[in-house]
Amino acid sequence: MGRTAAWYCPWVAAGAIRDAGIGLVSEPPSEAVVTLPSPIPGQAADVLPVTLGAGDAVGIEIAAIVRRGDSPAIVEFDDGPAGVGFVMWGDGLLTADRCVGSAPKSWHLPGGTTATGFTTELRLFNPFAELARVDVQALSEFGAEALPEFEGVAVAPGSWETLDLGIPLPLRDVLSVSVEARNGLVIPSLVVTGGGDEASWPGSGVDRLWEFPVSTVGGLEGFLTVSNPHETPTRVLVDVYGPEGAFEEAAAVDVEPLTSTRLVLAELGTGPMGVRVRADQTVGATVEARPPVPAEDTTPDPGEPGSPEEAPAPRGLAGTVGVRPSDRWLVPATGALEDAGVTIWILNASPTSVTVTVDPLGPGDPPPDKVVVEAGTVLGIAAIVDEDVEGYVVAASGPVSVAVSFVDERGVAFAAGIPVR
């Protein structure tokens, strides 16, 4: 995937209430072009050329190019491996993920919800010169959902549409979306909002194996959503991995035909947790993290004898897509937020330990960090967050999976790494 020449970022904006940064990483020297199509038909796109050296990473604030609200981005490289990610922030809002380096006709986007307090939107971005027309379908806990109003949705060249799934499908606890192109192509992203924060993740496909190096941080409660697009039940095995070891087959679930289901990961373990999903048919899968539901209050009133110190409640909303193991990864956009806590998560689900080199890239030249990730464990490594480092290359002696988390006072965000194949 990391060798792709063009990358697409559907959910990016810079305006009065939010800002965003995109991060570019390239292993060879490369000339890149960032293009932000205009929402006004016939108006020229805003374009920024970017030069990257060998083993280089660059961060760009969208507002430095244009500030006009929604600004989906296209990034093209003349050489690779290279990759792109984004981080977006506002007052009480933080979201991030990798951008997309492919354009298939079919997409799968699990993990939405329109339960009370949540909204789910589907962004459809058409960065190409041909009119796109797509059909949107959904699977919930109730089965396949009819969406006649989202059949044949037209997306003009160089434009985007945003569909509110809560209007036709309110009060769905678990909602997974598929997008099928009739003609032309789109790049979709799913956006979930709740509790003042926002999480977004790109479209992906379906597979029999998914790995998630991060599932929860900062006291949030982790969830795993699995969708079954088949007409027959699918058997799903869930393995979990902590810093000390693995609990394989921590859960076994039969997902009914044409439905989505959500598992509470806190029931399978505590603390930092990587997750592997194995299924006997192809499935879609995401992880999401939310504040835990408060327990019924049985403590004394503050100030009464025996009243405990009240810890601040964790806040934020995060989610990301699954990946497949690789021995080389690109991790862009780690320097987008100066004051954030940024952690690179490495999951080794194999039966042998691996040696991993974590190489920071950017204007400075910090030395790489070499670590051993033991068999069946997940390891978090604090990223350098300053103007000298804008991204990373992670190289391993065996297959691992990689993701990154961002945490600051605005919220929490997850982003999948970009495998180099």
KAZI-V10902 format. One record per residue. N is the residue number from 1. RES is the residue in one small letter. PSI is psi in whole degrees, -180 to 180 (NA if undefined). D_LAST is the distance of its C-alpha to the last C-alpha in Angstrom with 1 decimal. Layout:
<<N,RES,PSI,D_LAST> <N,RES,PSI,D_LAST>>
This chain:
<<1,m,-41,5.8> <2,g,-11,6.6> <3,r,1,7.2> <4,t,142,9.9> <5,a,-26,13.4> <6,a,139,15.5> <7,w,147,15.7> <8,y,132,18.6> <9,c,95,20.6> <10,p,-34,23.4> <11,w,78,25.3> <12,v,140,26.4> <13,a,153,30.1> <14,a,121,32.5> <15,g,-146,36.2> <16,a,-30,39.2> <17,i,-8,37.8> <18,r,155,34.1> <19,d,162,31.9> <20,a,152,28.1> <21,g,143,25.8> <22,i,146,22.3> <23,g,132,19.9> <24,l,135,17.7> <25,v,135,15.3> <26,s,136,14.1> <27,e,-47,13.1> <28,p,166,15.1> <29,p,139,18.4> <30,s,144,18.3> <31,e,125,21.0> <32,a,157,20.4> <33,v,125,22.8> <34,v,124,23.5> <35,t,128,25.6> <36,l,100,27.7> <37,p,148,29.5> <38,s,143,33.2> <39,p,-9,34.6> <40,i,116,37.7> <41,p,135,37.5> <42,g,-12,38.0> <43,q,139,37.3> <44,a,148,34.8> <45,a,155,31.6> <46,d,134,31.3> <47,v,137,28.9> <48,l,117,27.8> <49,p,144,26.1> <50,v,133,24.1> <51,t,128,23.4> <52,l,137,20.7> <53,g,-176,20.9> <54,a,131,18.4> <55,g,59,16.8> <56,d,155,18.7> <57,a,142,19.1> <58,v,139,21.9> <59,g,138,23.7> <60,i,126,25.8> <61,e,131,28.5> <62,i,-35,28.9> <63,a,-22,32.7> <64,a,-17,32.5> <65,i,-52,31.6> <66,v,147,33.7> <67,r,99,35.3> <68,r,25,36.1> <69,g,-135,34.6> <70,d,129,31.7> <71,s,67,29.2> <72,p,145,25.9> <73,a,149,23.6> <74,i,131,21.4> <75,v,124,19.3> <76,e,134,18.3> <77,f,150,16.7> <78,d,0,17.5> <79,d,165,14.5> <80,g,177,11.2> <81,p,141,8.8> <82,a,164,11.3> <83,g,168,12.2> <84,v,142,15.5> <85,g,171,17.5> <86,f,156,21.2> <87,v,136,24.2> <88,m,141,27.6> <89,w,159,30.9> <90,g,-168,34.6> <91,d,111,37.7> <92,g,31,36.7> <93,l,131,33.3> <94,l,126,29.7> <95,t,157,26.5> <96,a,163,22.8> <97,d,175,19.3> <98,r,154,16.0> <99,c,-178,16.4> <100,v,131,14.8> <101,g,25,12.5> <102,s,165,13.5> <103,a,69,17.0> <104,p,172,17.7> <105,k,-24,21.4> <106,s,138,21.4> <107,w,154,20.6> <108,h,134,21.6> <109,l,86,22.9> <110,p,171,24.6> <111,g,1,26.6> <112,g,169,29.3> <113,t,143,33.0> <114,t,27,36.3> <115,a,166,38.4> <116,t,128,41.3> <117,g,-4,40.1> <118,f,148,36.6> <119,t,150,35.4> <120,t,127,32.3> <121,e,152,31.3> <122,l,116,28.7> <123,r,129,27.6> <124,l,113,26.8> <125,f,127,25.6> <126,n,96,25.8> <127,p,5,24.4> <128,f,174,25.0> <129,a,-7,28.2> <130,e,140,29.1> <131,l,134,31.0> <132,a,143,29.1> <133,r,123,30.9> <134,v,156,29.4> <135,d,134,30.7> <136,v,127,30.2> <137,q,162,30.9> <138,a,149,31.1> <139,l,131,31.3> <140,s,-171,33.5> <141,e,-16,35.3> <142,f,-5,37.9> <143,g,-160,35.6> <144,a,134,34.6> <145,e,131,36.2> <146,a,133,37.7> <147,l,65,36.7> <148,p,-29,38.8> <149,e,-14,38.9> <150,f,25,35.1> <151,e,132,35.0> <152,g,35,34.3> <153,v,127,33.5> <154,a,134,33.5> <155,v,114,31.3> <156,a,156,32.3> <157,p,136,30.0> <158,g,24,28.9> <159,s,-175,30.4> <160,w,157,29.8> <161,e,147,31.7> <162,t,120,32.0> <163,l,127,33.4> <164,d,109,35.3> <165,l,-15,34.7> <166,g,-17,37.6> <167,i,-53,40.1> <168,p,-21,39.7> <169,l,69,38.3> <170,p,155,40.2> <171,l,41,40.3> <172,r,123,37.2> <173,d,-39,35.9> <174,v,125,32.5> <175,l,121,31.1> <176,s,143,27.8> <177,v,142,27.3> <178,s,146,25.7> <179,v,124,25.5> <180,e,124,25.9> <181,a,127,26.2> <182,r,-47,29.3> <183,n,154,28.7> <184,g,-171,26.6> <185,l,150,23.6> <186,v,162,23.5> <187,i,113,21.2> <188,p,159,22.8> <189,s,142,23.2> <190,l,135,25.5> <191,v,120,27.9> <192,v,130,30.2> <193,t,137,33.2> <194,g,143,35.7> <195,g,25,37.9> <196,g,-12,37.5> <197,d,178,33.7> <198,e,144,30.8> <199,a,143,27.3> <200,s,150,24.7> <201,w,154,21.3> <202,p,166,19.3> <203,g,154,19.2> <204,s,-163,16.6> <205,g,-155,16.9> <206,v,152,18.4> <207,d,169,17.0> <208,r,-9,18.7> <209,l,128,16.8> <210,w,141,16.4> <211,e,144,16.3> <212,f,104,18.1> <213,p,-21,18.5> <214,v,140,21.5> <215,s,-18,24.2> <216,t,147,27.3> <217,v,162,28.8> <218,g,29,32.2> <219,g,4,34.3> <220,l,159,32.7> <221,e,128,32.5> <222,g,146,29.2> <223,f,151,28.7> <224,l,123,26.2> <225,t,131,26.4> <226,v,132,25.5> <227,s,141,26.3> <228,n,106,27.1> <229,p,7,27.0> <230,h,165,28.6> <231,e,0,32.3> <232,t,157,32.4> <233,p,152,31.9> <234,t,129,28.6> <235,r,126,28.7> <236,v,128,26.5> <237,l,136,26.2> <238,v,120,25.4> <239,d,141,24.6> <240,v,149,25.2> <241,y,126,24.4> <242,g,-178,26.5> <243,p,-23,26.8> <244,e,-12,29.1> <245,g,-174,27.5> <246,a,153,26.5> <247,f,88,28.6> <248,e,147,26.9> <249,e,46,28.3> <250,a,-25,30.0> <251,a,146,30.5> <252,a,124,30.6> <253,v,136,31.2> <254,d,111,32.0> <255,v,122,30.9> <256,e,158,33.4> <257,p,139,32.6> <258,l,42,31.6> <259,t,168,31.9> <260,s,146,30.1> <261,t,154,31.0> <262,r,131,30.6> <263,l,141,30.8> <264,v,113,32.3> <265,l,-22,30.1> <266,a,-21,33.1> <267,e,-10,34.6> <268,l,-13,31.9> <269,g,175,31.9> <270,t,165,32.6> <271,g,-169,31.1> <272,p,134,27.4> <273,m,122,25.5> <274,g,155,22.0> <275,v,139,21.8> <276,r,135,20.1> <277,v,127,21.0> <278,r,132,21.3> <279,a,155,23.1> <280,d,-5,24.6> <281,q,165,23.7> <282,t,138,21.1> <283,v,162,22.0> <284,g,152,21.2> <285,a,144,21.3> <286,t,162,21.8> <287,v,147,23.5> <288,e,151,26.4> <289,a,135,28.8> <290,r,162,32.4> <291,p,141,35.7> <292,p,151,37.5> <293,v,125,40.5> <294,p,138,43.6> <295,a,160,45.7> <296,e,132,49.4> <297,d,114,51.2> <298,t,11,53.7> <299,t,157,53.9> <300,p,160,57.1> <301,d,149,57.5> <302,p,137,56.4> <303,g,-19,59.3> <304,e,154,60.8> <305,p,135,61.2> <306,g,0,58.1> <307,s,126,55.8> <308,p,161,52.4> <309,e,134,50.5> <310,e,114,48.4> <311,a,145,44.7> <312,p,138,42.8> <313,a,138,41.0> <314,p,145,37.2> <315,r,160,36.0> <316,g,167,32.9> <317,l,130,30.5> <318,a,159,26.8> <319,g,159,24.0> <320,t,170,20.3> <321,v,164,17.8> <322,g,164,16.0> <323,v,169,12.4> <324,r,150,10.7> <325,p,150,10.1> <326,s,163,7.3> <327,d,4,8.6> <328,r,135,7.7> <329,w,147,8.9> <330,l,138,10.9> <331,v,93,14.3> <332,p,167,16.5> <333,a,20,20.2> <334,t,-18,21.5> <335,g,14,24.5> <336,a,-30,25.7> <337,l,115,28.6> <338,e,-35,30.7> <339,d,8,32.5> <340,a,153,29.9> <341,g,117,28.8> <342,v,127,25.0> <343,t,131,23.3> <344,i,124,19.7> <345,w,131,19.3> <346,i,121,17.3> <347,l,124,17.6> <348,n,96,17.6> <349,a,4,18.6> <350,s,167,18.4> <351,p,3,21.8> <352,t,152,21.3> <353,s,155,21.1> <354,v,147,18.2> <355,t,130,18.7> <356,v,131,16.8> <357,t,122,17.2> <358,v,107,17.6> <359,d,111,18.0> <360,p,141,20.0> <361,l,147,19.7> <362,g,-165,22.5> <363,p,-35,26.0> <364,g,-177,26.9> <365,d,58,25.5> <366,p,149,25.7> <367,p,152,24.6> <368,p,157,21.5> <369,d,131,22.3> <370,k,127,21.5> <371,v,161,22.0> <372,v,127,22.0> <373,v,113,20.9> <374,e,160,23.1> <375,a,136,22.3> <376,g,34,22.6> <377,t,166,23.0> <378,v,141,21.8> <379,l,131,22.4> <380,g,132,23.1> <381,i,124,23.1> <382,a,126,25.2> <383,a,152,23.6> <384,i,125,25.7> <385,v,91,27.2> <386,d,-178,29.0> <387,e,-10,29.0> <388,d,-13,27.2> <389,v,124,23.9> <390,e,-6,21.9> <391,g,-178,18.5> <392,y,155,16.3> <393,v,131,13.4> <394,v,118,13.0> <395,a,132,12.0> <396,a,156,13.1> <397,s,-6,14.5> <398,g,175,13.2> <399,p,131,11.3> <400,v,171,12.7> <401,s,153,12.7> <402,v,139,13.9> <403,a,174,16.3> <404,v,146,19.2> <405,s,148,22.9> <406,f,133,25.6> <407,v,126,29.3> <408,d,-171,32.4> <409,e,-16,35.8> <410,r,-27,34.5> <411,g,-156,32.3> <412,v,145,28.9> <413,a,148,25.4> <414,f,152,22.0> <415,a,135,18.6> <416,a,145,15.2> <417,g,171,12.6> <418,i,111,9.4> <419,p,143,6.2> <420,v,117,3.8> <421,r,NA,0.0>>
